[in-house]
Amino acid sequence: MPTLLGIDLGGTKSAALVGNEHGEVLVRVSAPTPADGDDIELSTFLRGLAQDALTQFGGRVDGCGVSVGGPTDAARGMVFA
């Protein structure tokens, strides 16, 4: 059964989860989103959440998706606060 890693960047809380094709959440981790920091610190934080979820899952996933709520500029690759 295919499994997916999902990452959600939120304004106050971010999360990572592993789920399956039926929408069942198999593992979920979350933490407060750092209020200060640059893009490197934020990407390190999100990578850590993803790694925690994958470690708890203990297996491989077949794909990954990222959710970023809020105004974005896809052409410039930017998310606005």
N, C-alpha and C positions, 0 to 999 in steps of 0.2 A: 504494500500500500504506500503510495507516495507521501512523503512528509515534507513540510515546508518550514522555513525559518521566517518569521515576521518580526520586523523592527519598527517601533513606533516612536518617533521623536515628538515629545509634547513640550509645551511651554513650562510646565511645572513638574511633570513626571514623564519618564520614558520607560518603555518596556520592550522585551524581546520574548518571543514564544516559539514553540515548535508545535505544529498542528498537522492534521491529516486532511485528506481530500473531502472528508465528510464534515469538516468544520469543528472537529473535536480538538480541544487544546490539550496537548500532552504534557507540556512544561511551560511555565510562565514565570518570568522574573521581571522586577521593576525597581526603579530607584529614582530619587529626585533628579531632575535635569539640572546640571550646573548652571547657575545664573550668570556667572562670569567665566571668561576664558575665550580662547581663540578657536579657530576651526580645527586645529590639531588636537586640542584638549577635548573638544566635543566628539570628534571622530574616535578618539581613544576611549572615551566613555562609552559610546555606542558599541564599539568593537568588544569592550569588556562585557557589556550586557549580553551581546550575542554569544560570546564564548561561554558565559555562565549557563545560558539556556542550552547550548549544544553539549556542554559537559554533563549537565543534569540529564539530558536526553540519552546520552551515551551511544549515539549512532550517527549515521550520515543523513543529511537531508538532500532532497532532490531539487530544491530551488529556494530562492530568497526574495522577499519583497520588503520595501521600505515605505512607511507612511510618514509624511510631514504635513501636519495641519498648518494652515496659515497662508498668508500671501507669498507667492513665489514668482520668480522670473526664470522660467525654464531656459530661455535663450542665453541668459548670462549665468545660469547655474546658481542662483541665489535664493535664499529664504530670508524674508524680512521679519524683524521682530515686531 
